[in-house]
Each structure stands twice: as C-alpha cells, then as structure tokens.
C-alpha cells in the first residue's frame, strides 16, 4: 500500500548521509575565518613604501638566450604549392 502522492511505500530519507560532511565543512570554514581575521599583522606605511621602492629598483632576471622571433604564417585554408624561383614557372601556369 503506497502513501498518497508518493511512489515509495515508506518515508525515504535519501540525503541524511550528506549532513555530517556539510556540518564539518561549515565548521571548518568558520574556524579558518576566525583564525585568519587578524591577518599577518599591520606593516608600517613607511616600511611598505621602502619595500615597494626596493622591489621596483631591482633589475628583472633576463633569460640566457633570447627567444627566436617566430613568423606567423597565416593559413588561408587553401593548400598552395610554394612558388618556384625564376620565370620558368610562370609559363606553365594555367588559368582554371
């Protein structure tokens, strides 16, 4: 005998297994948020400016070998044979 409007004969509690991990996750998020609210501490503004100035004056490391410049060959979607040197190839061309 089924309950009215339900396909299952008894009450089905499908997602109760999901409650403990959700509670633990929310608790961990609250704990980390509480611990991290003070941050790393305040740094004096003059000290911040001094660090920024030193960092901006420092030279960036350069690579040992410069990268070769790659020429970008734009594809037109049509296969084209490379042209031959000289005018000998011009005589063989036919209009299609």
C-alpha positions in Angstrom: 0.0 0.0 0.0 1.6 3.3 -1.1 1.1 6.7 0.5 -0.9 9.1 -1.5 1.2 11.1 -4.0 4.4 9.0 -3.3 5.9 6.2 -5.3 7.5 4.7 -2.2 5.7 2.8 0.5 7.7 4.3 3.4 9.3 7.6 4.1 12.6 7.8 2.3 15.5 9.7 3.8 18.0 9.8 1.0 20.3 12.7 1.8 20.8 12.3 5.6 24.3 10.9 4.9 25.2 14.3 3.5 24.5 16.3 6.7 27.7 15.4 8.7 30.2 16.4 6.0 28.3 19.6 5.4 28.3 20.5 9.1 32.1 19.7 9.3 32.8 21.8 6.2 30.8 24.8 7.5 32.6 24.4 10.9 36.0 24.3 9.2 35.2 27.4 7.2 34.1 29.3 10.3 37.2 28.2 12.2 39.6 29.3 9.4 37.7 32.5 9.0 38.0 33.2 12.7 41.8 32.4 12.8 42.5 34.4 9.7 40.7 37.5 10.6 43.7 39.2 12.2 45.8 38.5 9.1 49.6 38.8 9.1 49.6 41.9 11.2 49.9 45.5 10.2 53.1 46.8 8.5 54.1 50.4 8.8 53.3 52.6 5.8 56.8 53.8 5.5 58.1 50.3 5.6 55.7 49.3 2.8 56.9 52.2 0.7 60.5 51.2 1.3 59.9 47.6 0.3 58.0 48.7 -2.9 60.8 51.1 -3.8 63.5 48.4 -3.4 61.4 45.9 -5.4 60.8 48.3 -8.3 64.5 49.3 -8.5 65.7 45.7 -8.7 66.6 44.5 -12.2 64.5 41.7 -13.5 66.3 38.5 -14.4 66.9 38.0 -18.1 66.8 34.8 -20.0 70.1 33.3 -21.1 69.1 33.1 -24.7 66.7 35.4 -26.5 63.8 33.6 -28.0 63.8 33.5 -31.8 61.2 35.6 -33.5 58.6 33.3 -34.9 57.0 34.4 -38.2 53.3 33.7 -38.2 52.2 32.1 -41.4 48.5 32.8 -41.7 46.6 29.9 -43.0 44.0 30.6 -45.7 42.5 27.2 -45.6 43.7 26.5 -49.2 46.7 24.3 -50.0 49.1 26.3 -52.1 52.4 25.0 -53.6 55.4 27.2 -52.9 56.4 29.3 -55.9 59.5 28.3 -57.9 62.3 30.8 -58.4 62.6 32.4 -61.8 60.1 33.0 -64.5 60.1 29.4 -65.8 57.1 28.6 -63.6 55.1 31.5 -65.0 55.0 29.8 -68.4 53.5 26.6 -67.0 50.7 28.3 -65.1 47.2 27.9 -66.5 44.1 29.7 -65.6 41.4 27.5 -64.2 
